[in-house]
Amino acid sequence: MDAFVDTQQTQSPRMAVVNGWQHPNTVEENRVTHWLESDLETMEQRFRAKLINSIAGFKPALLVGTVDTLGRPNLAVFSTIFHVGSAPPLLGLLVRPAPDKTERHTLENILAAKAYTFNHFPAHCAQAAHQTSARYPQGQSEFAAAGFTAKWQAGFAAPFVADTSIQLGMALVDHQVLINSTHLLIGHITHLWVADDLIRGDGSVDLVKADSTVVAGLDSYHSVNAGQRFSYAKVDGIPTPID
Ligand SMILES: Cc1cc2nc3c(=O)[nH]c(=O)nc-3n(C[C@H](O)[C@H](O)[C@H](O)COP(=O)(O)O)c2cc1C
């Protein structure tokens, strides 16, 4: 009952904010700020970017390895990487449009070579991974600049990140430019290397054991805790925990 009363107390300021919104950028304890579409449009742009970048939730942080037409390796950290399908095995990647007078090496390289790699990295590599997001000029390898080693596999055009426990070789199979000029790249997994001690009996990969990093927004890197696994949910029962 106490909890119910407490909920009511924290909900009432929320209604006041919704109906009589005055200070959109003020975060007050036990209050909720409500922004309307028009507020988001007129908001200071760096504040809006941080806000919108973080509210989609935690995302994977993967190092994307590519090669340019002269055979030079390129590496950059990306977080909008997502499952598209498992048969065939497809993953999506979103590449935002380049701000004025800047280049998008990863995008150009993928469109030219049609091959690229995804590489998980552990939390202790987060600072180096973050450094790969700097705008290095074409031809200056982020592998060397950030302290990673490029690993070339026979028959695959793009470089992998050496000494990482989960590495994927991707072949570009679809490319679309979306409503906001962002590029959607769909890749088919053609190679997959996973350290044996990370592969569970049912085929899933233990990303916690891999210490695979996730990000919130573009500046906050996190390790993931042990989590909870459940059996397939059915309408006539409750899912059971899985070890
Ligand atoms: C944590 C993090 C995640 C990022 N995710 C993306 C992303 O999903 N899409 C994107 O276009 N840029 C993303 N970026 C920005 C790229 O890393 C950055 O533009 C980089 O310079 C691209 O390198 P390139 O020019 O060699 O492709 C991210 C940056 C950080 C720090």
The ligand as an SDF file (V2000), in Angstrom:
LIG
                    3D

 31 33  0  0  0  0  0  0  0  0999 V2000
   30.3300    4.6480  -29.3910 C   0  0  0  0  0  0  0  0  0  0  0  0
   30.2240    5.1430  -30.8110 C   0  0  0  0  0  0  0  0  0  0  0  0
   29.3050    4.5620  -31.6640 C   0  0  0  0  0  0  0  0  0  0  0  0
   29.1890    5.0130  -32.9910 C   0  0  0  0  0  0  0  0  0  0  0  0
   28.2510    4.4290  -33.7950 N   0  0  0  0  0  0  0  0  0  0  0  0
   28.0770    4.9220  -35.0440 C   0  0  0  0  0  0  0  0  0  0  0  0
   27.0590    4.3780  -35.8790 C   0  0  0  0  0  0  0  0  0  0  0  0
   26.3800    3.4220  -35.5200 O   0  0  0  0  0  0  0  0  0  0  0  0
   26.8920    4.9350  -37.1170 N   0  0  0  0  0  0  0  0  0  0  0  0
   27.6770    5.9680  -37.5680 C   0  0  0  0  0  0  0  0  0  0  0  0
   27.4630    6.4400  -38.6770 O   0  0  0  0  0  0  0  0  0  0  0  0
   28.6720    6.4780  -36.7950 N   0  0  0  0  0  0  0  0  0  0  0  0
   28.8860    5.9770  -35.5560 C   0  0  0  0  0  0  0  0  0  0  0  0
   29.8670    6.4820  -34.7650 N   0  0  0  0  0  0  0  0  0  0  0  0
   30.7730    7.4960  -35.3390 C   0  0  0  0  0  0  0  0  0  0  0  0
   31.9430    6.8570  -36.0890 C   0  0  0  0  0  0  0  0  0  0  0  0
   32.7240    6.0200  -35.2370 O   0  0  0  0  0  0  0  0  0  0  0  0
   32.8310    7.9950  -36.6230 C   0  0  0  0  0  0  0  0  0  0  0  0
   32.0770    8.7910  -37.5210 O   0  0  0  0  0  0  0  0  0  0  0  0
   34.0880    7.5060  -37.3130 C   0  0  0  0  0  0  0  0  0  0  0  0
   34.9200    8.6180  -37.5470 O   0  0  0  0  0  0  0  0  0  0  0  0
   33.8110    6.8410  -38.6320 C   0  0  0  0  0  0  0  0  0  0  0  0
   35.0750    6.5270  -39.1900 O   0  0  0  0  0  0  0  0  0  0  0  0
   35.3090    6.3940  -40.7430 P   0  0  0  0  0  0  0  0  0  0  0  0
   35.2780    7.7830  -41.3330 O   0  0  0  0  0  0  0  0  0  0  0  0
   36.6400    5.7470  -40.8310 O   0  0  0  0  0  0  0  0  0  0  0  0
   34.1970    5.5660  -41.2540 O   0  0  0  0  0  0  0  0  0  0  0  0
   30.0200    6.0580  -33.4620 C   0  0  0  0  0  0  0  0  0  0  0  0
   30.9520    6.6360  -32.5830 C   0  0  0  0  0  0  0  0  0  0  0  0
   31.0360    6.1950  -31.2790 C   0  0  0  0  0  0  0  0  0  0  0  0
   32.0480    6.8340  -30.3620 C   0  0  0  0  0  0  0  0  0  0  0  0
  1  2  1  0
  2  3  1  0
  2 30  2  0
  3  4  2  0
  4  5  1  0
  4 28  1  0
  5  6  2  0
  6  7  1  0
  6 13  1  0
  7  8  2  0
  7  9  1  0
  9 10  1  0
 10 11  2  0
 10 12  1  0
 12 13  2  0
 13 14  1  0
 14 15  1  0
 14 28  1  0
 15 16  1  0
 16 17  1  0
 16 18  1  0
 18 19  1  0
 18 20  1  0
 20 21  1  0
 20 22  1  0
 22 23  1  0
 23 24  1  0
 24 25  2  0
 24 26  1  0
 24 27  1  0
 28 29  2  0
 29 30  1  0
 30 31  1  0
M  END
$$$$
